[in-house]
Each structure stands twice: as C-alpha cells, then as structure tokens.
C-alpha cells in the first residue's frame, strides 16, 4: 500500500509552495494521512500522500520549499 502511494507521488514530497513549485525533497519522506486515520480500506491510498519531514507538520503551510 505504501509503495503504491510512493509510486503515485513519484517518490517525492507532494508539497507545493504558494508559487506552485513542488518540493524536491526525496530523502526524508513520511506518509501523511489526510483524515487522521482511514475509516475504510476502499480508498486508503487516496487518503495518504508523501510529505518530507519539513512539510509533514501543522505549520507546513508557512514554510517554503528548502530545495530548489
Ligand atoms: Zn517537502
């Protein structure tokens, strides 16, 4: 299941900064559950996304991508 998420997201952080540039982080990746935890297994993959450690935080929206 996690491998499916990783392949869908291209093995990199899915965060986009306000300019629409995607984060290029590919090392410190973590799985972020959009709804906290899945209530059903049907669309579990759709509710999980890859985020790097820097962006997998409540204040992630305040951060800009570090890598360019
Ligand atoms: Zn990131």
PDB file of the backbone (N, CA, C, O) and the ligand in Angstrom, with CONECT records:
HET     ZN  A 101       1
ATOM      1  N   UNK A   1       0.836  -1.198   0.000  1.00  0.00           N
ATOM      2  CA  UNK A   1       0.000   0.000   0.000  1.00  0.00           C
ATOM      3  C   UNK A   1       0.871   1.248   0.000  1.00  0.00           C
ATOM      4  O   UNK A   1       0.645   2.159  -0.797  1.00  0.00           O
ATOM      5  N   UNK A   2       1.874   1.302   0.893  1.00  0.00           N
ATOM      6  CA  UNK A   2       2.735   2.489   0.931  1.00  0.00           C
ATOM      7  C   UNK A   2       3.552   2.630  -0.347  1.00  0.00           C
ATOM      8  O   UNK A   2       3.855   3.736  -0.794  1.00  0.00           O
ATOM      9  N   UNK A   3       3.902   1.476  -0.928  1.00  0.00           N
ATOM     10  CA  UNK A   3       4.656   1.550  -2.167  1.00  0.00           C
ATOM     11  C   UNK A   3       3.797   2.151  -3.280  1.00  0.00           C
ATOM     12  O   UNK A   3       4.295   2.889  -4.130  1.00  0.00           O
ATOM     13  N   UNK A   4       2.501   1.827  -3.265  1.00  0.00           N
ATOM     14  CA  UNK A   4       1.594   2.394  -4.260  1.00  0.00           C
ATOM     15  C   UNK A   4       1.517   3.909  -4.120  1.00  0.00           C
ATOM     16  O   UNK A   4       1.500   4.629  -5.119  1.00  0.00           O
ATOM     17  N   UNK A   5       1.471   4.389  -2.888  1.00  0.00           N
ATOM     18  CA  UNK A   5       1.444   5.843  -2.656  1.00  0.00           C
ATOM     19  C   UNK A   5       2.741   6.476  -3.148  1.00  0.00           C
ATOM     20  O   UNK A   5       2.728   7.519  -3.801  1.00  0.00           O
ATOM     21  N   UNK A   6       3.846   5.837  -2.830  1.00  0.00           N
ATOM     22  CA  UNK A   6       5.149   6.368  -3.220  1.00  0.00           C
ATOM     23  C   UNK A   6       5.289   6.449  -4.735  1.00  0.00           C
ATOM     24  O   UNK A   6       5.824   7.421  -5.269  1.00  0.00           O
ATOM     25  N   UNK A   7       4.802   5.422  -5.418  1.00  0.00           N
ATOM     26  CA  UNK A   7       4.888   5.419  -6.880  1.00  0.00           C
ATOM     27  C   UNK A   7       3.973   6.478  -7.482  1.00  0.00           C
ATOM     28  O   UNK A   7       4.347   7.153  -8.441  1.00  0.00           O
ATOM     29  N   UNK A   8       2.777   6.624  -6.919  1.00  0.00           N
ATOM     30  CA  UNK A   8       1.845   7.626  -7.439  1.00  0.00           C
ATOM     31  C   UNK A   8       2.415   9.033  -7.293  1.00  0.00           C
ATOM     32  O   UNK A   8       2.270   9.861  -8.192  1.00  0.00           O
ATOM     33  N   UNK A   9       3.062   9.303  -6.159  1.00  0.00           N
ATOM     34  CA  UNK A   9       3.580  10.637  -5.896  1.00  0.00           C
ATOM     35  C   UNK A   9       4.989  10.835  -6.449  1.00  0.00           C
ATOM     36  O   UNK A   9       5.603  11.881  -6.238  1.00  0.00           O
ATOM     37  N   UNK A  10       5.493   9.835  -7.150  1.00  0.00           N
ATOM     38  CA  UNK A  10       6.794   9.973  -7.790  1.00  0.00           C
ATOM     39  C   UNK A  10       7.963   9.889  -6.829  1.00  0.00           C
ATOM     40  O   UNK A  10       9.075  10.294  -7.166  1.00  0.00           O
ATOM     41  N   UNK A  11       7.725   9.370  -5.643  1.00  0.00           N
ATOM     42  CA  UNK A  11       8.813   9.201  -4.688  1.00  0.00           C
ATOM     43  C   UNK A  11       9.365  10.508  -4.159  1.00  0.00           C
ATOM     44  O   UNK A  11      10.530  10.585  -3.768  1.00  0.00           O
ATOM     45  N   UNK A  12       8.522  11.547  -4.146  1.00  0.00           N
ATOM     46  CA  UNK A  12       8.996  12.840  -3.656  1.00  0.00           C
ATOM     47  C   UNK A  12       7.883  13.547  -2.899  1.00  0.00           C
ATOM     48  O   UNK A  12       6.712  13.184  -3.011  1.00  0.00           O
ATOM     49  N   UNK A  13       8.256  14.542  -2.139  1.00  0.00           N
ATOM     50  CA  UNK A  13       7.301  15.328  -1.360  1.00  0.00           C
ATOM     51  C   UNK A  13       6.254  15.961  -2.282  1.00  0.00           C
ATOM     52  O   UNK A  13       6.596  16.471  -3.349  1.00  0.00           O
ATOM     53  N   UNK A  14       4.979  15.931  -1.873  1.00  0.00           N
ATOM     54  CA  UNK A  14       3.918  16.473  -2.715  1.00  0.00           C
ATOM     55  C   UNK A  14       3.582  17.925  -2.379  1.00  0.00           C
ATOM     56  O   UNK A  14       2.665  18.503  -2.963  1.00  0.00           O
ATOM     57  N   UNK A  15       4.322  18.511  -1.443  1.00  0.00           N
ATOM     58  CA  UNK A  15       4.030  19.884  -1.051  1.00  0.00           C
ATOM     59  C   UNK A  15       4.300  20.862  -2.194  1.00  0.00           C
ATOM     60  O   UNK A  15       5.295  20.742  -2.909  1.00  0.00           O
ATOM     61  N   UNK A  16       3.388  21.842  -2.354  1.00  0.00           N
ATOM     62  CA  UNK A  16       3.607  22.924  -3.316  1.00  0.00           C
ATOM     63  C   UNK A  16       3.637  24.243  -2.571  1.00  0.00           C
ATOM     64  O   UNK A  16       2.796  24.501  -1.709  1.00  0.00           O
ATOM     65  N   UNK A  17       4.594  25.062  -2.901  1.00  0.00           N
ATOM     66  CA  UNK A  17       4.657  26.371  -2.269  1.00  0.00           C
ATOM     67  C   UNK A  17       3.659  27.312  -2.950  1.00  0.00           C
ATOM     68  O   UNK A  17       3.066  26.948  -3.965  1.00  0.00           O
ATOM     69  N   UNK A  18       3.466  28.524  -2.400  1.00  0.00           N
ATOM     70  CA  UNK A  18       2.456  29.445  -2.956  1.00  0.00           C
ATOM     71  C   UNK A  18       2.670  29.783  -4.431  1.00  0.00           C
ATOM     72  O   UNK A  18       1.742  30.239  -5.098  1.00  0.00           O
ATOM     73  N   UNK A  19       3.864  29.569  -4.940  1.00  0.00           N
ATOM     74  CA  UNK A  19       4.137  29.839  -6.353  1.00  0.00           C
ATOM     75  C   UNK A  19       3.867  28.621  -7.224  1.00  0.00           C
ATOM     76  O   UNK A  19       4.018  28.685  -8.444  1.00  0.00           O
ATOM     77  N   UNK A  20       3.470  27.512  -6.605  1.00  0.00           N
ATOM     78  CA  UNK A  20       3.142  26.320  -7.370  1.00  0.00           C
ATOM     79  C   UNK A  20       4.323  25.422  -7.659  1.00  0.00           C
ATOM     80  O   UNK A  20       4.217  24.470  -8.434  1.00  0.00           O
ATOM     81  N   UNK A  21       5.441  25.722  -7.041  1.00  0.00           N
ATOM     82  CA  UNK A  21       6.609  24.862  -7.255  1.00  0.00           C
ATOM     83  C   UNK A  21       6.561  23.700  -6.285  1.00  0.00           C
ATOM     84  O   UNK A  21       6.295  23.882  -5.097  1.00  0.00           O
ATOM     85  N   UNK A  22       6.818  22.510  -6.793  1.00  0.00           N
ATOM     86  CA  UNK A  22       6.798  21.348  -5.932  1.00  0.00           C
ATOM     87  C   UNK A  22       8.104  21.230  -5.167  1.00  0.00           C
ATOM     88  O   UNK A  22       9.181  21.550  -5.670  1.00  0.00           O
ATOM     89  N   UNK A  23       7.972  20.759  -3.935  1.00  0.00           N
ATOM     90  CA  UNK A  23       9.151  20.471  -3.134  1.00  0.00           C
ATOM     91  C   UNK A  23       9.930  19.339  -3.794  1.00  0.00           C
ATOM     92  O   UNK A  23       9.334  18.393  -4.309  1.00  0.00           O
ATOM     93  N   UNK A  24      11.242  19.429  -3.783  1.00  0.00           N
ATOM     94  CA  UNK A  24      12.071  18.436  -4.468  1.00  0.00           C
ATOM     95  C   UNK A  24      12.645  17.397  -3.505  1.00  0.00           C
ATOM     96  O   UNK A  24      13.495  16.589  -3.881  1.00  0.00           O
ATOM     97  N   UNK A  25      12.176  17.428  -2.273  1.00  0.00           N
ATOM     98  CA  UNK A  25      12.723  16.501  -1.282  1.00  0.00           C
ATOM     99  C   UNK A  25      12.387  15.054  -1.625  1.00  0.00           C
ATOM    100  O   UNK A  25      11.230  14.730  -1.894  1.00  0.00           O
ATOM    101  N   UNK A  26      13.379  14.200  -1.616  1.00  0.00           N
ATOM    102  CA  UNK A  26      13.148  12.782  -1.906  1.00  0.00           C
ATOM    103  C   UNK A  26      13.730  11.877  -0.828  1.00  0.00           C
ATOM    104  O   UNK A  26      13.649  10.654  -0.939  1.00  0.00           O
ATOM    105  N   UNK A  27      14.313  12.458   0.206  1.00  0.00           N
ATOM    106  CA  UNK A  27      15.028  11.647   1.201  1.00  0.00           C
ATOM    107  C   UNK A  27      14.222  11.480   2.481  1.00  0.00           C
ATOM    108  O   UNK A  27      13.936  10.355   2.890  1.00  0.00           O
ATOM    109  N   UNK A  28      13.855  12.584   3.114  1.00  0.00           N
ATOM    110  CA  UNK A  28      13.194  12.499   4.418  1.00  0.00           C
ATOM    111  C   UNK A  28      11.681  12.465   4.259  1.00  0.00           C
ATOM    112  O   UNK A  28      10.969  13.309   4.803  1.00  0.00           O
ATOM    113  N   UNK A  29      11.197  11.482   3.507  1.00  0.00           N
ATOM    114  CA  UNK A  29       9.772  11.410   3.216  1.00  0.00           C
ATOM    115  C   UNK A  29       9.005  10.648   4.288  1.00  0.00           C
ATOM    116  O   UNK A  29       9.482   9.657   4.840  1.00  0.00           O
ATOM    117  N   UNK A  30       7.801  11.142   4.565  1.00  0.00           N
ATOM    118  CA  UNK A  30       6.914  10.496   5.522  1.00  0.00           C
ATOM    119  C   UNK A  30       5.527  10.419   4.911  1.00  0.00           C
ATOM    120  O   UNK A  30       5.209  11.150   3.973  1.00  0.00           O
ATOM    121  N   UNK A  31       4.697   9.522   5.451  1.00  0.00           N
ATOM    122  CA  UNK A  31       3.339   9.378   4.948  1.00  0.00           C
ATOM    123  C   UNK A  31       2.389  10.213   5.789  1.00  0.00           C
ATOM    124  O   UNK A  31       2.370  10.102   7.015  1.00  0.00           O
ATOM    125  N   UNK A  32       1.604  11.045   5.128  1.00  0.00           N
ATOM    126  CA  UNK A  32       0.655  11.918   5.812  1.00  0.00           C
ATOM    127  C   UNK A  32      -0.760  11.456   5.510  1.00  0.00           C
ATOM    128  O   UNK A  32      -1.164  11.416   4.348  1.00  0.00           O
ATOM    129  N   UNK A  33      -1.519  11.106   6.546  1.00  0.00           N
ATOM    130  CA  UNK A  33      -2.916  10.701   6.351  1.00  0.00           C
ATOM    131  C   UNK A  33      -3.808  11.943   6.374  1.00  0.00           C
ATOM    132  O   UNK A  33      -3.825  12.685   7.356  1.00  0.00           O
ATOM    133  N   UNK A  34      -4.541  12.160   5.292  1.00  0.00           N
ATOM    134  CA  UNK A  34      -5.340  13.371   5.161  1.00  0.00           C
ATOM    135  C   UNK A  34      -6.457  13.435   6.193  1.00  0.00           C
ATOM    136  O   UNK A  34      -6.829  14.523   6.633  1.00  0.00           O
ATOM    137  N   UNK A  35      -6.987  12.304   6.579  1.00  0.00           N
ATOM    138  CA  UNK A  35      -8.122  12.272   7.506  1.00  0.00           C
ATOM    139  C   UNK A  35      -7.757  11.704   8.870  1.00  0.00           C
ATOM    140  O   UNK A  35      -8.623  11.221   9.600  1.00  0.00           O
ATOM    141  N   UNK A  36      -6.489  11.762   9.207  1.00  0.00           N
ATOM    142  CA  UNK A  36      -6.073  11.258  10.502  1.00  0.00           C
ATOM    143  C   UNK A  36      -5.923   9.750  10.494  1.00  0.00           C
ATOM    144  O   UNK A  36      -4.834   9.236  10.751  1.00  0.00           O
ATOM    145  N   UNK A  37      -6.970   9.051  10.210  1.00  0.00           N
ATOM    146  CA  UNK A  37      -6.893   7.605  10.011  1.00  0.00           C
ATOM    147  C   UNK A  37      -7.998   7.196   9.064  1.00  0.00           C
ATOM    148  O   UNK A  37      -9.042   7.842   8.988  1.00  0.00           O
ATOM    149  N   UNK A  38      -7.764   6.142   8.359  1.00  0.00           N
ATOM    150  CA  UNK A  38      -8.726   5.708   7.348  1.00  0.00           C
ATOM    151  C   UNK A  38      -9.882   4.966   7.987  1.00  0.00           C
ATOM    152  O   UNK A  38      -9.679   4.081   8.818  1.00  0.00           O
ATOM    153  N   UNK A  39     -11.102   5.330   7.598  1.00  0.00           N
ATOM    154  CA  UNK A  39     -12.275   4.626   8.103  1.00  0.00           C
ATOM    155  C   UNK A  39     -12.646   3.457   7.191  1.00  0.00           C
ATOM    156  O   UNK A  39     -13.389   2.558   7.584  1.00  0.00           O
ATOM    157  N   UNK A  40     -12.135   3.486   6.016  1.00  0.00           N
ATOM    158  CA  UNK A  40     -12.418   2.422   5.061  1.00  0.00           C
ATOM    159  C   UNK A  40     -11.150   2.074   4.318  1.00  0.00           C
ATOM    160  O   UNK A  40     -10.251   2.903   4.172  1.00  0.00           O
ATOM    161  N   UNK A  41     -11.086   0.866   3.859  1.00  0.00           N
ATOM    162  CA  UNK A  41      -9.913   0.451   3.103  1.00  0.00           C
ATOM    163  C   UNK A  41     -10.084   0.722   1.615  1.00  0.00           C
ATOM    164  O   UNK A  41      -9.142   0.553   0.840  1.00  0.00           O
ATOM    165  N   UNK A  42     -11.260   1.136   1.218  1.00  0.00           N
ATOM    166  CA  UNK A  42     -11.547   1.248  -0.208  1.00  0.00           C
ATOM    167  C   UNK A  42     -10.656   2.268  -0.899  1.00  0.00           C
ATOM    168  O   UNK A  42     -10.114   2.000  -1.971  1.00  0.00           O
ATOM    169  N   UNK A  43     -10.505   3.423  -0.294  1.00  0.00           N
ATOM    170  CA  UNK A  43      -9.718   4.481  -0.931  1.00  0.00           C
ATOM    171  C   UNK A  43      -8.554   4.902  -0.036  1.00  0.00           C
ATOM    172  O   UNK A  43      -8.200   6.078   0.051  1.00  0.00           O
ATOM    173  N   UNK A  44      -7.992   3.933   0.605  1.00  0.00           N
ATOM    174  CA  UNK A  44      -6.946   4.263   1.561  1.00  0.00           C
ATOM    175  C   UNK A  44      -5.768   4.976   0.892  1.00  0.00           C
ATOM    176  O   UNK A  44      -5.225   5.937   1.438  1.00  0.00           O
ATOM    177  N   UNK A  45      -5.385   4.509  -0.268  1.00  0.00           N
ATOM    178  CA  UNK A  45      -4.242   5.116  -0.955  1.00  0.00           C
ATOM    179  C   UNK A  45      -4.515   6.579  -1.271  1.00  0.00           C
ATOM    180  O   UNK A  45      -3.609   7.411  -1.221  1.00  0.00           O
ATOM    181  N   UNK A  46      -5.774   6.893  -1.601  1.00  0.00           N
ATOM    182  CA  UNK A  46      -6.107   8.271  -1.943  1.00  0.00           C
ATOM    183  C   UNK A  46      -6.049   9.206  -0.747  1.00  0.00           C
ATOM    184  O   UNK A  46      -5.992  10.425  -0.907  1.00  0.00           O
ATOM    185  N   UNK A  47      -6.064   8.643   0.437  1.00  0.00           N
ATOM    186  CA  UNK A  47      -6.075   9.476   1.640  1.00  0.00           C
ATOM    187  C   UNK A  47      -4.692   9.621   2.253  1.00  0.00           C
ATOM    188  O   UNK A  47      -4.539  10.196   3.331  1.00  0.00           O
ATOM    189  N   UNK A  48      -3.708   9.108   1.576  1.00  0.00           N
ATOM    190  CA  UNK A  48      -2.338   9.202   2.063  1.00  0.00           C
ATOM    191  C   UNK A  48      -1.485   9.870   1.004  1.00  0.00           C
ATOM    192  O   UNK A  48      -1.626   9.593  -0.187  1.00  0.00           O
ATOM    193  N   UNK A  49      -0.605  10.746   1.440  1.00  0.00           N
ATOM    194  CA  UNK A  49       0.288  11.411   0.494  1.00  0.00           C
ATOM    195  C   UNK A  49       1.692  11.447   1.082  1.00  0.00           C
ATOM    196  O   UNK A  49       1.882  11.306   2.290  1.00  0.00           O
ATOM    197  N   UNK A  50       2.641  11.633   0.229  1.00  0.00           N
ATOM    198  CA  UNK A  50       4.028  11.751   0.652  1.00  0.00           C
ATOM    199  C   UNK A  50       4.337  13.196   0.999  1.00  0.00           C
ATOM    200  O   UNK A  50       4.033  14.112   0.235  1.00  0.00           O
ATOM    201  N   UNK A  51       4.940  13.385   2.148  1.00  0.00           N
ATOM    202  CA  UNK A  51       5.456  14.698   2.525  1.00  0.00           C
ATOM    203  C   UNK A  51       6.822  14.512   3.162  1.00  0.00           C
ATOM    204  O   UNK A  51       7.050  13.538   3.879  1.00  0.00           O
ATOM    205  N   UNK A  52       7.719  15.433   2.905  1.00  0.00           N
ATOM    206  CA  UNK A  52       9.014  15.357   3.562  1.00  0.00           C
ATOM    207  C   UNK A  52       8.846  15.775   5.025  1.00  0.00           C
ATOM    208  O   UNK A  52       7.814  16.324   5.409  1.00  0.00           O
ATOM    209  N   UNK A  53       9.846  15.515   5.810  1.00  0.00           N
ATOM    210  CA  UNK A  53       9.751  15.783   7.245  1.00  0.00           C
ATOM    211  C   UNK A  53       9.442  17.252   7.517  1.00  0.00           C
ATOM    212  O   UNK A  53       8.677  17.568   8.429  1.00  0.00           O
ATOM    213  N   UNK A  54      10.026  18.138   6.740  1.00  0.00           N
ATOM    214  CA  UNK A  54       9.828  19.568   6.964  1.00  0.00           C
ATOM    215  C   UNK A  54       8.387  19.996   6.716  1.00  0.00           C
ATOM    216  O   UNK A  54       7.889  20.912   7.372  1.00  0.00           O
ATOM    217  N   UNK A  55       7.718  19.340   5.774  1.00  0.00           N
ATOM    218  CA  UNK A  55       6.361  19.750   5.414  1.00  0.00           C
ATOM    219  C   UNK A  55       5.294  18.931   6.104  1.00  0.00           C
ATOM    220  O   UNK A  55       4.123  19.307   6.053  1.00  0.00           O
ATOM    221  N   UNK A  56       5.637  17.837   6.742  1.00  0.00           N
ATOM    222  CA  UNK A  56       4.667  16.991   7.417  1.00  0.00           C
ATOM    223  C   UNK A  56       4.437  17.485   8.844  1.00  0.00           C
ATOM    224  O   UNK A  56       4.607  16.745   9.813  1.00  0.00           O
ATOM    225  N   UNK A  57       4.044  18.766   8.945  1.00  0.00           N
ATOM    226  CA  UNK A  57       3.822  19.393  10.244  1.00  0.00           C
ATOM    227  C   UNK A  57       2.623  20.327  10.129  1.00  0.00           C
ATOM    228  O   UNK A  57       2.292  20.777   9.033  1.00  0.00           O
ATOM    229  N   UNK A  58       1.969  20.621  11.253  1.00  0.00           N
ATOM    230  CA  UNK A  58       0.801  21.511  11.218  1.00  0.00           C
ATOM    231  C   UNK A  58       1.106  22.866  10.604  1.00  0.00           C
ATOM    232  O   UNK A  58       0.236  23.445   9.952  1.00  0.00           O
ATOM    233  N   UNK A  59       2.293  23.383  10.785  1.00  0.00           N
ATOM    234  CA  UNK A  59       2.638  24.704  10.273  1.00  0.00           C
ATOM    235  C   UNK A  59       3.280  24.631   8.892  1.00  0.00           C
ATOM    236  O   UNK A  59       3.920  25.584   8.449  1.00  0.00           O
ATOM    237  N   UNK A  60       3.108  23.510   8.220  1.00  0.00           N
ATOM    238  CA  UNK A  60       3.783  23.311   6.944  1.00  0.00           C
ATOM    239  C   UNK A  60       3.418  24.392   5.933  1.00  0.00           C
ATOM    240  O   UNK A  60       4.249  24.774   5.109  1.00  0.00           O
ATOM    241  N   UNK A  61       2.181  24.889   5.987  1.00  0.00           N
ATOM    242  CA  UNK A  61       1.759  25.891   5.027  1.00  0.00           C
ATOM    243  C   UNK A  61       2.542  27.180   5.117  1.00  0.00           C
ATOM    244  O   UNK A  61       2.519  27.998   4.198  1.00  0.00           O
ATOM    245  N   UNK A  62       3.239  27.360   6.232  1.00  0.00           N
ATOM    246  CA  UNK A  62       4.021  28.579   6.413  1.00  0.00           C
ATOM    247  C   UNK A  62       5.402  28.455   5.797  1.00  0.00           C
ATOM    248  O   UNK A  62       6.106  29.452   5.637  1.00  0.00           O
ATOM    249  N   UNK A  63       5.788  27.247   5.452  1.00  0.00           N
ATOM    250  CA  UNK A  63       7.150  27.023   5.011  1.00  0.00           C
ATOM    251  C   UNK A  63       7.267  27.062   3.495  1.00  0.00           C
ATOM    252  O   UNK A  63       6.340  26.708   2.767  1.00  0.00           O
ATOM    253  N   UNK A  64       8.419  27.497   3.048  1.00  0.00           N
ATOM    254  CA  UNK A  64       8.737  27.407   1.642  1.00  0.00           C
ATOM    255  C   UNK A  64       9.604  26.182   1.423  1.00  0.00           C
ATOM    256  O   UNK A  64      10.271  25.706   2.341  1.00  0.00           O
ATOM    257  N   UNK A  65       9.590  25.687   0.224  1.00  0.00           N
ATOM    258  CA  UNK A  65      10.444  24.559  -0.102  1.00  0.00           C
ATOM    259  C   UNK A  65      11.901  24.967   0.098  1.00  0.00           C
ATOM    260  O   UNK A  65      12.331  26.034  -0.339  1.00  0.00           O
ATOM    261  N   UNK A  66      12.639  24.102   0.759  1.00  0.00           N
ATOM    262  CA  UNK A  66      14.029  24.430   1.022  1.00  0.00           C
ATOM    263  C   UNK A  66      14.901  24.186  -0.190  1.00  0.00           C
ATOM    264  O   UNK A  66      15.793  24.975  -0.501  1.00  0.00           O
ATOM    265  N   UNK A  67      14.635  23.095  -0.865  1.00  0.00           N
ATOM    266  CA  UNK A  67      15.461  22.742  -2.022  1.00  0.00           C
ATOM    267  C   UNK A  67      14.960  23.467  -3.272  1.00  0.00           C
ATOM    268  O   UNK A  67      13.779  23.801  -3.371  1.00  0.00           O
ATOM    269  N   UNK A  68      15.835  23.699  -4.195  1.00  0.00           N
ATOM    270  CA  UNK A  68      15.438  24.366  -5.423  1.00  0.00           C
ATOM    271  C   UNK A  68      15.888  23.556  -6.617  1.00  0.00           C
ATOM    272  O   UNK A  68      15.647  23.952  -7.758  1.00  0.00           O
TER     273      UNK A  68
HETATM  274 ZN    ZN A 101       8.624  18.991   1.224  1.00  0.00          ZN
END
